[in-house]
Amino acid sequence: RPPRSTQGVSSAASDVYKRQVSTQSTWDIRSMKEEGRKVKAEKKPKKDNNKEVTRDFTLNLHKRLHKIQFKKRGKRAVREILKFAKKQMWVKDVRMDTELNHFLWKNGIRHMPNKVRVRISKKKNQDEDAKEPFFCLVQHVDVDDFSKLRTENAKAQIKDLSIFILQILPK
């Protein structure tokens, strides 16, 4: 974009504008290209989606079920959890544990829990006839309080727990 004309503008204001234009990185890159110098863009490393991973998430079902008809809330809650797992773990084959299903449906079709803590595990598919190399298992994690819970890798949490148990037990 060419600089604006400075007619009718005080000299101090035009100096400020010229400084702003000169400090923009896009102008620097354009001028480097015009001079023939190569400009390397910084590339982000690609995610490796071919690993077995286990993470704990807190899902706010209340916002996902807002303005949903009462008789369709139960089915929608299950669908939203499976959709979330599919998006997070980059797999098409998502399976839900029966314990999580019982937790969701315990109050009936209308009254779903507002929040749910789930453990999503991405595992290798052992079935030879499987179309997908990985599948995803969604399990319920029982929690008393949802405050200050974040997304965590579950394996790291288990290792810390084993160290804690070893410290408590007498030698």
C-alpha positions in Angstrom: 0.0 0.0 0.0 1.6 3.3 -1.0 1.9 6.0 1.7 -0.9 8.5 2.0 -0.5 12.0 0.7 0.5 14.5 3.3 -1.3 17.4 1.8 -3.3 19.3 4.5 -1.6 17.5 7.3 0.8 19.1 9.7 4.5 18.1 9.3 4.6 16.5 12.8 1.7 14.2 12.0 3.2 13.2 8.6 6.5 12.4 10.3 4.7 10.1 12.7 2.9 8.4 9.8 6.1 7.9 7.9 7.8 6.3 10.9 4.8 3.9 11.4 4.9 2.8 7.7 8.7 2.3 7.8 8.5 0.0 10.8 5.9 -2.3 9.4 7.4 -5.7 8.6 5.3 -6.2 5.5 7.1 -3.2 3.9 10.5 -4.7 4.8 9.6 -8.1 3.2 8.3 -6.4 0.1 11.4 -4.3 -0.3 13.6 -7.4 0.2 11.6 -9.3 -2.5 12.0 -6.3 -4.9 15.8 -6.3 -4.3 16.0 -10.0 -5.1 16.8 -11.3 -1.6 15.1 -14.5 -0.5 12.9 -14.3 2.6 12.4 -17.5 4.6 9.1 -17.7 6.5 9.2 -19.4 9.9 7.4 -22.8 9.7 5.7 -24.3 12.6 6.5 -28.0 13.3 3.8 -30.3 12.3 1.9 -32.2 14.9 2.6 -35.9 15.1 -0.9 -37.4 15.2 0.3 -41.0 15.1 1.0 -41.4 18.8 -0.9 -43.0 21.6 -2.0 -40.3 23.9 -4.2 -40.1 27.0 -5.6 -36.7 28.2 -8.2 -35.5 30.8 -10.7 -32.8 29.7 -13.5 -31.0 31.4 -16.4 -30.5 29.0 -19.1 -27.9 29.6 -22.2 -29.6 28.4 -24.4 -26.7 29.6 -23.2 -24.4 26.8 -23.4 -27.2 24.2 -27.0 -28.1 25.2 -28.2 -24.5 25.4 -31.5 -23.9 23.5 -31.8 -27.7 22.7 -35.3 -29.2 23.0 -35.7 -31.2 26.3 -36.4 -34.5 24.6 -33.3 -34.3 22.4 -30.7 -33.3 25.1 -29.5 -36.7 26.0 -28.7 -37.8 22.5 -27.2 -34.4 21.7 -24.9 -34.6 24.8 -23.5 -38.0 23.7 -23.0 -36.7 20.2 -21.2 -33.5 21.4 -18.8 -35.6 23.6 -18.0 -37.9 20.6 -17.6 -34.9 18.3 -15.2 -33.2 20.8 -13.1 -36.4 21.1 -12.9 -36.7 17.3 -11.7 -33.2 17.0 -9.1 -33.3 19.8 -7.6 -36.7 18.9 -7.9 -36.5 15.1 -9.5 -39.9 14.7 -12.8 -41.1 13.1 -13.4 -44.1 15.3 -14.6 -42.9 18.7 -16.0 -45.2 21.4 -17.7 -44.3 24.6 -17.4 -46.2 27.9 -20.6 -47.5 29.5 -19.7 -45.8 32.8 -19.8 -42.4 31.1 -23.0 -43.3 29.3 -24.6 -44.2 32.7 -23.4 -40.9 34.2 -24.9 -38.9 31.4 -28.3 -40.6 31.5 -28.7 -41.1 35.3 -31.1 -38.0 35.6 -33.1 -38.8 32.4 -33.2 -37.4 29.0 -33.9 -33.8 30.0 -31.5 -33.2 32.9 -28.0 -33.7 31.7 -25.0 -32.8 34.0 -23.7 -29.3 33.4 -20.1 -30.4 33.3 -18.3 -33.7 32.9 -14.7 -34.7 33.3 -13.6 -37.2 30.7 -10.4 -39.1 29.9 -9.8 -39.5 26.2 -7.4 -42.2 25.2 -6.1 -42.6 21.7 -5.0 -46.2 21.1 -3.7 -48.3 18.3 -6.3 -50.5 16.6 -5.5 -54.2 17.1 -8.2 -55.4 14.7 -6.6 -56.5 11.4 -9.8 -55.5 9.4 -9.9 -52.0 10.8 -10.1 -49.1 8.3 -8.5 -46.6 10.8 -5.1 -47.2 12.4 -6.2 -45.6 15.7 -9.4 -45.5 17.8 -10.4 -43.3 20.6 -11.9 -44.4 24.0 -13.8 -41.8 26.1 -14.1 -42.6 29.8 -15.7 -40.8 32.8 -13.4 -39.4 35.5 -15.3 -38.8 38.8 -14.5 -35.4 40.2 -15.9 -33.6 43.3 -15.2 -30.1 42.2 -14.5 -28.7 38.7 -12.7 -25.6 39.8 -9.1 -25.1 38.7 -9.1 -28.3 36.5 -7.2 -28.1 33.3 -6.4 -30.3 30.4 -3.8 -32.8 31.6 -1.9 -35.7 30.2 -3.2 -38.6 32.3 0.0 -40.7 32.2 2.0 -37.9 33.8 -0.6 -37.7 36.5 -0.4 -41.5 37.2 3.4 -41.4 37.4 3.2 -38.6 40.1 0.7 -40.7 42.0 3.0 -43.7 42.0 5.8 -41.6 43.4 3.5 -40.2 46.0 2.5 -43.7 47.1 6.1 -44.9 47.3 6.9 -42.0 49.6 4.1 -42.9 52.0 4.7 -46.6 52.3 7.4 -47.6 54.9 10.5 -49.3 53.6 
